[in-house]
Amino acid sequence: MATISELRTRREALAVQRSSGVARVSYDGKTVDYRSAAEIDRAIEALDREIATLEGLRIVRQVRITTSKGL
C-alpha cells in the first residue's frame, strides 16, 4: 500500500501534466501514458479518494438543496 506522500507525489505529477496538456506522466521512475485529459482527471479523482481515505476524511461528491416558498 502506498503512503500518503507517495500518493500526493503522483497526484502532483498528474496535475502538472494535466495543465500542460501532455498525456505522459512520470514519477518514481515509472511512466504512464494516458489517452485523454478525462482519463487523467479520473486518475486524479481516484488519488484524491485514496488520500482522503488514508487521512480518515470523506469526500462529498453530491450536495442536495431543497427549497420551498414556506406555504
MARROFI-873193 format. One record per residue (C-alpha): residue number from 1; x, y, z; residue in one letter. Coordinates in Angstrom, 3 decimals. Layout:
N
@num = NUM	xx = X	yy = Y	zz = Z	residuo = a;
...
END
This chain:
71
@num = 1	xx = 0.000	yy = 0.000	zz = 0.000	residuo = m;
@num = 2	xx = 1.271	yy = 3.442	zz = -0.904	residuo = a;
@num = 3	xx = 1.901	yy = 6.126	zz = 1.674	residuo = t;
@num = 4	xx = 0.165	yy = 9.491	zz = 1.671	residuo = i;
@num = 5	xx = 3.336	yy = 11.254	zz = 0.500	residuo = s;
@num = 6	xx = 3.710	yy = 8.844	zz = -2.455	residuo = e;
@num = 7	xx = 0.082	yy = 9.388	zz = -3.431	residuo = l;
@num = 8	xx = 0.482	yy = 13.156	zz = -3.195	residuo = r;
@num = 9	xx = 3.609	yy = 12.964	zz = -5.392	residuo = t;
@num = 10	xx = 1.661	yy = 11.018	zz = -8.018	residuo = r;
@num = 11	xx = -1.260	yy = 13.449	zz = -7.821	residuo = r;
@num = 12	xx = 1.036	yy = 16.449	zz = -8.196	residuo = e;
@num = 13	xx = 2.701	yy = 14.889	zz = -11.260	residuo = a;
@num = 14	xx = -0.721	yy = 14.242	zz = -12.800	residuo = l;
@num = 15	xx = -1.912	yy = 17.779	zz = -12.102	residuo = a;
@num = 16	xx = 1.206	yy = 19.306	zz = -13.669	residuo = v;
@num = 17	xx = 0.897	yy = 17.169	zz = -16.777	residuo = q;
@num = 18	xx = -2.848	yy = 17.822	zz = -16.988	residuo = r;
@num = 19	xx = -2.292	yy = 21.572	zz = -17.001	residuo = s;
@num = 20	xx = 0.453	yy = 21.299	zz = -19.633	residuo = s;
@num = 21	xx = -1.697	yy = 19.174	zz = -21.950	residuo = g;
@num = 22	xx = 0.787	yy = 16.284	zz = -22.057	residuo = v;
@num = 23	xx = -0.666	yy = 12.793	zz = -21.694	residuo = a;
@num = 24	xx = 2.538	yy = 11.134	zz = -20.404	residuo = r;
@num = 25	xx = 3.266	yy = 11.205	zz = -16.674	residuo = v;
@num = 26	xx = 6.487	yy = 10.090	zz = -14.984	residuo = s;
@num = 27	xx = 7.043	yy = 9.579	zz = -11.257	residuo = y;
@num = 28	xx = 9.299	yy = 7.308	zz = -9.204	residuo = d;
@num = 29	xx = 10.989	yy = 6.040	zz = -12.376	residuo = g;
@num = 30	xx = 7.667	yy = 4.912	zz = -13.878	residuo = k;
@num = 31	xx = 5.964	yy = 6.333	zz = -16.956	residuo = t;
@num = 32	xx = 2.242	yy = 6.124	zz = -17.706	residuo = v;
@num = 33	xx = 0.605	yy = 7.164	zz = -20.989	residuo = d;
@num = 34	xx = -2.976	yy = 8.424	zz = -20.783	residuo = y;
@num = 35	xx = -5.339	yy = 8.538	zz = -23.747	residuo = r;
@num = 36	xx = -7.164	yy = 11.729	zz = -22.824	residuo = s;
@num = 37	xx = -7.437	yy = 14.559	zz = -20.327	residuo = a;
@num = 38	xx = -10.607	yy = 12.928	zz = -18.977	residuo = a;
@num = 39	xx = -8.614	yy = 9.808	zz = -18.129	residuo = e;
@num = 40	xx = -6.082	yy = 11.956	zz = -16.232	residuo = i;
@num = 41	xx = -8.974	yy = 13.642	zz = -14.392	residuo = d;
@num = 42	xx = -10.329	yy = 10.241	zz = -13.326	residuo = r;
@num = 43	xx = -6.872	yy = 9.209	zz = -12.105	residuo = a;
@num = 44	xx = -6.605	yy = 12.439	zz = -10.076	residuo = i;
@num = 45	xx = -10.045	yy = 11.818	zz = -8.543	residuo = e;
@num = 46	xx = -9.060	yy = 8.247	zz = -7.648	residuo = a;
@num = 47	xx = -5.893	yy = 9.506	zz = -5.945	residuo = l;
@num = 48	xx = -7.907	yy = 12.146	zz = -4.081	residuo = d;
@num = 49	xx = -10.191	yy = 9.390	zz = -2.756	residuo = r;
@num = 50	xx = -7.227	yy = 7.243	zz = -1.681	residuo = e;
@num = 51	xx = -5.543	yy = 10.178	zz = 0.071	residuo = i;
@num = 52	xx = -8.793	yy = 11.121	zz = 1.827	residuo = a;
@num = 53	xx = -9.301	yy = 7.525	zz = 2.957	residuo = t;
@num = 54	xx = -5.796	yy = 7.321	zz = 4.412	residuo = l;
@num = 55	xx = -6.309	yy = 10.653	zz = 6.186	residuo = e;
@num = 56	xx = -9.651	yy = 9.490	zz = 7.563	residuo = g;
@num = 57	xx = -11.645	yy = 12.045	zz = 5.572	residuo = l;
@num = 58	xx = -14.675	yy = 11.593	zz = 3.367	residuo = r;
@num = 59	xx = -15.101	yy = 13.429	zz = 0.066	residuo = i;
@num = 60	xx = -18.601	yy = 14.764	zz = -0.575	residuo = v;
@num = 61	xx = -19.462	yy = 14.418	zz = -4.246	residuo = r;
@num = 62	xx = -23.123	yy = 15.412	zz = -4.186	residuo = q;
@num = 63	xx = -24.980	yy = 18.210	zz = -2.468	residuo = v;
@num = 64	xx = -28.777	yy = 18.308	zz = -2.494	residuo = r;
@num = 65	xx = -30.632	yy = 21.548	zz = -1.965	residuo = i;
@num = 66	xx = -34.360	yy = 21.628	zz = -1.244	residuo = t;
@num = 67	xx = -36.350	yy = 24.841	zz = -1.193	residuo = t;
@num = 68	xx = -39.941	yy = 25.839	zz = -0.649	residuo = s;
@num = 69	xx = -41.960	yy = 29.020	zz = -0.530	residuo = k;
@num = 70	xx = -42.814	yy = 28.418	zz = 3.093	residuo = g;
@num = 71	xx = -46.501	yy = 27.740	zz = 2.406	residuo = l;
END
